[in-house]
Amino acid sequence: MDRTFNAVYLKVPEGYVGFVEELPGVSTQGENLDEARRNLHDAVETVLEANQALTLIGTDGEEVIREPLLVTIRE
């Protein structure tokens, strides 16, 4: 499943800091913009996979309903 998020990169003396607007706490850095982008991509994948695993553990043996949720954000 593909999802699109808004990545924000901030130039700092050490290179770039990157974070995702929709995922509080997911941030990374890189010596250059390409490295920051790669690192942020990896961080988002890791967090989403970990959250999914935690949900599976927390609902093991329970009756659950999983379904897509479409949210439209007004700008």
Backbone bond lengths (Angstrom), bond angles and torsions (degrees), N, CA, C in turn:
res aa  C-N    CA-C-N  psi(-1)  N-CA   C-N-CA  omega(-1)  CA-C   N-CA-C  phi
1 M - - - 1.440 - - 1.536 108.10 -
2 D 1.295 116.34 127.83 1.462 121.16 178.44 1.521 109.94 -94.92
3 R 1.310 115.15 139.89 1.462 121.59 175.42 1.516 107.65 -134.29
4 T 1.301 116.21 148.53 1.452 120.65 177.48 1.526 108.89 -114.66
5 F 1.318 115.41 130.15 1.460 122.13 177.93 1.521 108.97 -121.01
6 N 1.320 116.18 165.31 1.460 121.25 176.86 1.522 109.50 -96.75
7 A 1.328 115.70 111.02 1.463 121.43 176.53 1.523 108.63 -91.25
8 V 1.314 115.56 138.54 1.465 121.92 178.90 1.527 107.35 -123.54
9 Y 1.317 116.32 131.18 1.466 121.15 -179.33 1.525 108.80 -121.06
10 L 1.306 114.92 131.08 1.456 122.30 -178.17 1.521 108.88 -115.55
11 K 1.315 117.34 124.35 1.461 122.19 178.24 1.526 108.55 -73.64
12 V 1.333 115.69 126.65 1.461 122.54 177.05 1.525 107.74 -129.57
13 P 1.333 118.68 165.67 1.468 119.82 -178.10 1.529 114.09 -55.57
14 E 1.342 117.37 -31.43 1.463 120.84 -177.70 1.525 113.00 -84.70
15 G 1.321 118.29 -7.29 1.460 122.68 -177.87 1.515 110.80 142.55
16 Y 1.345 116.50 -114.45 1.465 121.19 -179.55 1.518 110.30 -136.70
17 V 1.329 115.21 144.13 1.456 123.13 170.25 1.520 105.98 -109.76
18 G 1.325 116.75 134.55 1.457 120.93 179.60 1.507 111.00 -123.96
19 F 1.331 115.71 145.47 1.455 120.74 174.82 1.517 109.28 -149.14
20 V 1.326 115.31 167.68 1.460 122.17 -178.30 1.520 108.19 -114.26
21 E 1.338 115.77 124.10 1.467 120.45 -177.15 1.523 112.57 -57.03
22 E 1.322 117.04 -39.19 1.459 121.20 -173.21 1.525 113.99 -85.40
23 L 1.316 118.06 -7.46 1.459 121.26 -176.72 1.530 110.65 -126.18
24 P 1.323 117.55 84.80 1.457 119.99 -179.26 1.533 111.09 -55.17
25 G 1.295 115.64 137.68 1.456 120.88 177.45 1.513 114.40 91.09
26 V 1.329 117.92 -11.66 1.463 120.63 178.13 1.523 107.97 -92.81
27 S 1.321 114.88 107.58 1.458 119.64 179.46 1.523 108.90 -149.11
28 T 1.307 115.85 161.19 1.453 120.95 -179.90 1.521 108.54 -158.54
29 Q 1.305 115.76 -175.18 1.461 120.34 179.09 1.514 109.43 -148.43
30 G 1.312 115.45 167.52 1.459 121.21 176.56 1.515 109.76 -159.00
31 E 1.320 115.76 155.94 1.467 120.06 179.19 1.521 111.57 -67.20
32 N 1.353 116.40 -26.38 1.460 120.57 176.44 1.530 107.77 -139.37
33 L 1.324 116.40 173.60 1.463 120.34 -174.90 1.530 112.03 -64.53
34 D 1.316 117.60 -39.76 1.463 119.82 179.39 1.534 111.51 -62.22
35 E 1.319 116.87 -42.63 1.459 120.41 178.81 1.527 110.66 -65.63
36 A 1.329 117.16 -41.62 1.464 120.65 178.52 1.526 110.34 -62.27
37 R 1.326 117.23 -40.02 1.467 120.85 177.98 1.526 111.20 -63.16
38 R 1.317 117.05 -47.25 1.468 120.56 179.31 1.528 110.89 -60.82
39 N 1.326 115.41 -45.78 1.460 120.19 -179.02 1.530 111.64 -62.67
40 L 1.338 116.32 -39.86 1.460 119.51 -179.66 1.523 110.45 -68.30
41 H 1.302 117.03 -40.73 1.467 121.17 176.74 1.529 110.12 -57.61
42 D 1.320 116.88 -47.48 1.467 121.61 179.05 1.529 111.26 -62.61
43 A 1.330 116.67 -41.33 1.465 120.56 -179.09 1.526 111.28 -64.23
44 V 1.322 117.43 -41.81 1.466 121.08 179.55 1.531 109.75 -64.20
45 E 1.321 117.19 -46.61 1.465 120.12 178.39 1.528 111.10 -58.06
46 T 1.315 116.66 -44.49 1.463 121.25 -178.76 1.522 111.52 -62.67
47 V 1.321 116.89 -45.35 1.470 120.69 -178.71 1.523 110.94 -65.74
48 L 1.325 117.56 -43.96 1.465 120.02 -179.49 1.530 111.10 -64.71
49 E 1.320 117.31 -41.73 1.468 120.57 177.88 1.529 111.16 -64.68
50 A 1.326 117.32 -41.37 1.462 121.16 179.47 1.526 110.79 -66.00
51 N 1.329 117.60 -41.79 1.464 120.71 178.59 1.520 110.98 -62.75
52 Q 1.332 116.40 -41.01 1.464 119.86 178.73 1.531 110.46 -64.41
53 A 1.321 117.29 -43.09 1.467 120.95 178.91 1.529 110.76 -62.56
54 L 1.325 117.74 -41.80 1.464 120.82 178.91 1.522 111.61 -64.02
55 T 1.316 116.34 -37.18 1.463 120.25 177.67 1.515 110.44 -64.61
56 L 1.331 116.93 -42.53 1.467 120.52 179.18 1.517 111.02 -63.02
57 I 1.317 116.78 -41.21 1.468 120.78 178.81 1.528 110.12 -65.99
58 G 1.310 116.04 -43.45 1.467 120.91 -176.66 1.514 114.26 -70.83
59 T 1.328 117.64 -17.57 1.456 120.22 -178.69 1.526 112.38 -115.06
60 D 1.322 116.77 11.11 1.463 121.54 -177.86 1.524 110.15 -57.65
61 G 1.319 116.35 125.44 1.453 120.95 178.60 1.514 114.32 83.71
62 E 1.298 117.77 -4.03 1.466 122.10 -179.48 1.530 110.04 -97.53
63 E 1.310 115.62 154.06 1.462 120.11 173.46 1.523 107.81 -81.63
64 V 1.309 116.54 118.92 1.461 120.78 -178.09 1.528 109.77 -130.09
65 I 1.294 115.42 157.32 1.463 122.67 173.76 1.514 106.66 -119.59
66 R 1.324 116.23 126.56 1.463 121.43 175.31 1.516 107.61 -116.92
67 E 1.314 116.26 131.36 1.461 119.78 178.97 1.522 109.57 -152.17
68 P 1.319 117.13 155.49 1.460 120.38 177.69 1.532 109.95 -64.49
69 L 1.295 115.45 147.25 1.467 122.11 177.76 1.519 107.76 -129.36
70 L 1.306 116.74 112.49 1.456 121.83 179.56 1.526 108.51 -95.84
71 V 1.322 116.21 124.46 1.456 122.05 179.88 1.516 108.13 -122.10
72 T 1.313 117.02 129.46 1.453 121.34 176.54 1.521 108.14 -104.99
73 I 1.309 116.33 123.20 1.461 121.94 179.84 1.532 107.81 -96.42
74 R 1.292 115.89 124.96 1.471 120.36 178.05 1.515 108.83 -83.41
75 E 1.292 115.43 132.06 1.485 119.39 -179.74 1.504 110.97 -100.17
